[in-house]
């Protein structure tokens, strides 16, 4: 059975104050507009559509956790626009609505009639001064949906979407650090690749394939045949192996280079890498067969255990493997 090279990481540690109580001064409370119902709306949305991120969010302080739910809920709202809206003009209007609403949080004091996601994000921006760059870039990239011609295109897509969410989560933790930002960028890429591979069986069943075109050509994959009969083939396995190795290698680099040099305060935002790494290792054990039914299972207790270990130790790197070179 083929394996990642090197197979270095073994995730460890988590956070005792996962449910720490938020403390807000009277001055801050006057500027906050979100209600418990708003926060609960975002929490449920993330719990339903992005469960592993939801689990990792429990290891953030409360104020940062609520900010993360707002950020991820916005991402979900953007992702579901094409499926909930029928005409191109209506789709464009929905993207414009979210762009104007979110950018308006930075320029307009008016907070009435905002949707729940926007109210939660308003409070996160007020508390932590989250940069508009990350949210503007996220909305723009979700709207553009350019074709993924190369593996490099896929990585850039990850930098402009999931990485932006991690950058903003870091800022909600009051972390602005070069190593943490580099880690966020790499984790965003790995998360995007992992999600693409995880959703591939469903995509193929609906006549869609997000594997980069250069990878398809390199491994002589006939996409039309896959659409007709979605199943594992040696060519597809080779392509999946190449793309998954890129994601896994980036996570190794994060643990070895950036995590040790990042502030401890940044770790809750970077823990989202833990379930990504776990799934990539399960893919490896399945011999890079994305159709293996075991890959569709989520073992919440196991994920929480790995997150707790990684948070407590401050890394998911297996030191013994690193020292022995295994």
C-alpha angles and dihedrals in degrees: 000000000000118000139194115267113250105015095196113140127086109175121233143179148015149197132285094197095057089133098037114158119252116239116204127181121228089251091054094045092059090059096048119095108171120106131209088259090056092051091045090051090055093043093053092047092053092042090054102041105024105029100161091051087050090056092050090048090065089073093061124090111265098258091050092043091056090047090052092051089053092048095048092043089055089052090051092049090053094046093052097050095092092049096045097041123061111194126058091234092053090048091052090049092053092051090047090050093055093043093051093042096050096041088048089062087070098045109028127060090204110112102164121116093015118149116248094258092053092049092052090048090047090060092046090052091048093051102040107018092236109200117252088219093078095049095042091050092048094051093045093051094047090051096046097051093182119192116271102232099159139023087249089058089054091051092049089050089055091050091053096046123023093021089056089056091052092047089053091047089054090053090051085059089050091247119143106165133141096227093047090050091050089050091050091052094051094044090050090055093047092048092051093050092046092050091049091053094044093052095044098099091053092043093052091049088058095046098260134117124183097186107124113265093234090057091049091051094044092056096038095241117174102213094189090058090051090052091053095045113013105203142126117281132175090248092052091047090054091050093047090048092054095048095042091050089057090055094045094047090054091054089051090052092050093053094045101041113019109029094060090051098044124092113266086236089067097061098088089062092049096048089087084083091068099074089039091057091044092054093047089053090050088051088053091052088051088056090247094297104148089192093063103122092218089070091065092062123095116203100200096185092051092047091050091049092052091046091050092050093048093048093049096047096039095235143047092221116121101227094196092054091047092052097045095040092234 
